[in-house]
Each structure stands twice: as C-alpha cells, then as structure tokens.
C-alpha cells in the first residue's frame, strides 16, 4: 500500500469554476511516504486537491483518524500553536 501512495492513487475530487462543479477522477502525483509508526505515516504531496490525503488513504481502505499539516509551500508551521496564531513572513517566504 505504501508503494501505491508513493506512485499515485486514483481519487475523485470536484473542481469549482464559474459556479459550476466538475467531477475530476485522476491519479494523484507521486508523493513521498514514510511510515513513522505502526499506525502513522508522514506524507509529502506536491499538489493540493481537496481532502487529498484522506481520499488517497480511503481509496486503499484506510480511515484517517488525525491529520496534521507541518508545512505549507515550504513554510514551516511549527511556530503556530493554535488557531489564530500568526507570524510575519520574511522576504524569502514571500
């Protein structure tokens, strides 16, 4: 199953443009997957389809119990501890 996640999994998402909802069924781009525990994974994706990680795992018969984003567009989210927290971006992050 880890190889399926690494190589791409076919999922269905919906794209909304011009007030129209269009179903899109396609494989995900390859991702980096590491098993970090008996029931935990670290997954790095290179696209951001709606609920992508949940749908990738559901396609393989798994249920996501907890999901934690650690980075977004190469910006670490570690200094943010609770909803509403913010930090100023430096010029490299802009």
C-alpha positions as CSV (number, residue, x, y, z in Angstrom):
1,X,0.0,0.0,0.0
2,X,2.9,2.4,0.7
3,X,4.1,1.9,-2.9
4,X,0.6,2.8,-4.2
5,X,0.6,6.0,-2.2
6,X,4.1,6.8,-3.4
7,X,3.3,6.2,-7.1
8,X,-0.1,7.9,-7.1
9,X,-3.7,6.8,-6.3
10,X,-6.8,7.4,-8.4
11,X,-9.2,9.7,-6.4
12,X,-12.2,11.8,-7.3
13,X,-12.4,15.4,-6.4
14,X,-14.5,18.3,-7.5
15,X,-13.3,21.5,-9.2
16,X,-15.5,24.6,-9.0
17,X,-15.2,27.3,-11.6
18,X,-17.7,29.8,-12.8
19,X,-20.3,28.5,-10.3
20,X,-20.1,25.0,-11.9
21,X,-19.0,21.9,-10.1
22,X,-17.0,19.5,-12.2
23,X,-16.0,16.0,-11.1
24,X,-12.4,15.1,-11.6
25,X,-11.2,11.5,-11.3
26,X,-7.5,11.1,-11.9
27,X,-4.4,9.7,-10.3
28,X,-2.5,11.9,-7.8
29,X,1.0,12.9,-8.4
30,X,3.7,10.7,-6.8
31,X,4.3,11.5,-3.2
32,X,6.9,10.9,-0.5
33,X,5.6,8.4,2.1
34,X,7.3,7.3,5.2
35,X,5.8,5.0,7.9
36,X,6.6,6.7,11.2
37,X,4.8,4.2,13.5
38,X,2.6,1.2,13.4
39,X,-0.5,3.3,12.6
40,X,1.1,6.6,11.3
41,X,2.6,8.0,8.2
42,X,4.3,11.1,7.0
43,X,3.2,12.1,3.5
44,X,4.6,14.9,1.4
45,X,2.3,15.8,-1.5
46,X,3.1,18.1,-4.5
47,X,-0.4,19.1,-5.3
48,X,-3.3,20.2,-3.1
49,X,-6.5,18.6,-4.2
50,X,-9.5,18.9,-1.8
51,X,-9.1,16.4,1.1
52,X,-6.4,14.7,-1.0
53,X,-4.6,12.7,1.7
54,X,-7.9,11.5,3.2
55,X,-9.1,10.4,-0.2
56,X,-5.8,8.7,-1.1
57,X,-6.0,6.6,2.1
58,X,-9.7,5.9,1.7
59,X,-9.1,4.6,-1.8
60,X,-6.8,1.9,-0.2
61,X,-9.3,1.0,2.5
62,X,-7.9,3.1,5.4
63,X,-9.6,5.8,7.6
64,X,-7.7,8.9,8.6
65,X,-8.2,9.5,12.3
66,X,-5.9,12.5,12.7
67,X,-4.2,14.8,10.2
68,X,-1.6,17.4,11.0
69,X,-0.1,19.8,8.4
70,X,3.5,20.7,9.3
71,X,4.5,22.7,6.2
72,X,2.8,24.7,3.5
73,X,4.6,25.9,0.4
74,X,8.0,25.3,2.2
75,X,6.9,27.4,5.2
76,X,7.1,25.5,8.5
77,X,4.0,25.8,10.6
78,X,5.8,24.8,13.8
79,X,5.7,28.2,15.5
80,X,1.9,28.3,15.1
81,X,0.4,26.5,18.1
82,X,-3.3,27.4,18.0
83,X,-5.9,28.7,15.6
84,X,-5.5,32.4,15.0
85,X,-1.7,32.4,15.7
86,X,0.4,34.2,13.0
87,X,4.0,35.1,12.3
88,X,5.5,37.6,9.9
89,X,7.0,36.1,6.7
90,X,10.5,37.0,5.7
91,X,11.3,38.1,2.1
92,X,12.3,34.6,1.1
93,X,8.9,33.2,2.2
94,X,7.0,35.8,0.2
